[in-house]
Amino acid sequence: MRGPQSASPEYASSPRAKRRFTVAEANRALPLVSRVVADIVHTHTQAIFVQSQIGRATSKEQPALQNQLDKMLERLEDFVDELTEIGCDLKDYTLGLIDFTGTHMGRDVCLCWKLGEDKIDHWHEMDEGFPGRRPIHSLQEAR
């Protein structure tokens, strides 16, 4: 049975060349990103619920629930594709965690944003993830 297995998407990173954002550029993208991420978090929550119902459903009810779940998963993929087109990466379906690629002292870093935050306030090294978030004022952008 297909279904959302984790909060971290396997297909959220694009194989194409990454766009690099300044903090200002990433902040300008946030109104659209925020709407898409809110849709992702909502749809993911619904999909988890429907997936849990499939296991408890009668054999007669299961096909309709599976169809509903499949449609939700397709919508999730479309939302993630939309974020990829913008140039950011979804890191967590539940938290609505997003990374934009930026630069710090000439190297790539992640400009980190989470649903509910007003602006990009944190960044982290590419290999550190959310626990390694640092305040944005410590970022030294170079273009």
N, C-alpha and C positions, 0 to 999 in steps of 0.2 A: 504494500500500500504506500503510495506516494504521500508525502506530507511534510510540513515544516519540522525538521528534526532538531534544529538548534537556532539560537538567536543570532549566530554569526553566519552570514551568507557565504556559500562557497563560490558563487558566480559573480560576486559584486565587484571584482576587480577587472578592469578592461585590459586586454592584451595590447591595445594600441598605445602610441606614445602619450605620455601623461602631460596634461596641461599644467603649467605652474602658475599659481595665483599669488598675488600680493595679498596682504591682509585686507586691504581696501577692496580689491576685486572679489575676494571670497565673501566679504560682508555684503557687497552689492548683490551677490547671487543668493543670499540667504532668504529673501522673501519667497522665491520660487522653490528653493531647496526645502524650506520649512514646510510648505504645503505638501510637497511630494513625500517628505519623510513622515508627516502626520498621517497621510494616507497609508503608507507602508506599515506604521506601527498599528494602526486601526485594523487593516486587512490581515496582518499577521496574527493579531489577537483573535480575530474571528476565525481564521484558519485553524489555529490551535484548538479552539472550542469545537469546531466541526469535526476535526480529526478525532477528538476524544469521543464525540458522539457516534462515530462510525463503529467503534469497538463495542458499543452498547446497543446498537441498532439491530433490529431484526433483519433477516436476509432480504426481506422485501424493501426495507427502508435504505439499506446500504448503497444501492446504485445511485439514488438521488443525492444522498449525502456526498458520495465520492465525486459525483459530477459537480456539485457545489464547491467542494474542496479544490478540484482541478481548476475551476474557473478562478478561484481566489489565488491559486498559485500562479496562474497565467498573469493575473493583474499584478501580483508582486514582481514577477519578472519584468513586466512592462515598466513599473515604477523604478526598478533598479536600472533598467536600460535608460530611462529618462535622466537619472542621476549621472550615469556614465556619460551621456551626451553633454551634460553640463560640465563635467570634468572632475567630479568628486566621487568618493568611494563610500558606500554604506558598510559600516563595520559591525552594526548590531541592530537587528530588527526590533528588539524589545525596547532598548533605550533610545533608538533613533540617533545613533552615533555615526557621525560623518567625518571623513578626513579629506581635506583639500591638500594637494601637494604644493608646498611653498619652498622658500629657501632661507637658510640661516648660515651666514658666513660662507656662502658659496656652495653649500651642499643641500641636497633635498631633505626636507623635513615634512611633517604633517601638521597642517593647521587644523586643529581639532574643534569640533562643534557638536553639541548634543541638543536634541529637541527640547525646547523650553528656554534655551539660552538666547539672549538678545543679539549677541554678536560673537565673533571669534575672540575668545578671551584666553585661549590656551594653544600650545603647540607641543609636539614631542618628536623625538628622533624616529626615523622610519621603523626601527626594530623595537621600540619601547612600548608602543600602544598606550591605551587610556591611563593605566597606572603611572606612566611616566610624564603625564601632562605638566607643563611648566607655564607660568604666566606669560602672556603675549608680550608684555613690556620687555622681556628678556630676549626677544627675537631680534636678530640683526639681519634684516633683509638686504639682499644685494641683487641688483638687476644688471 
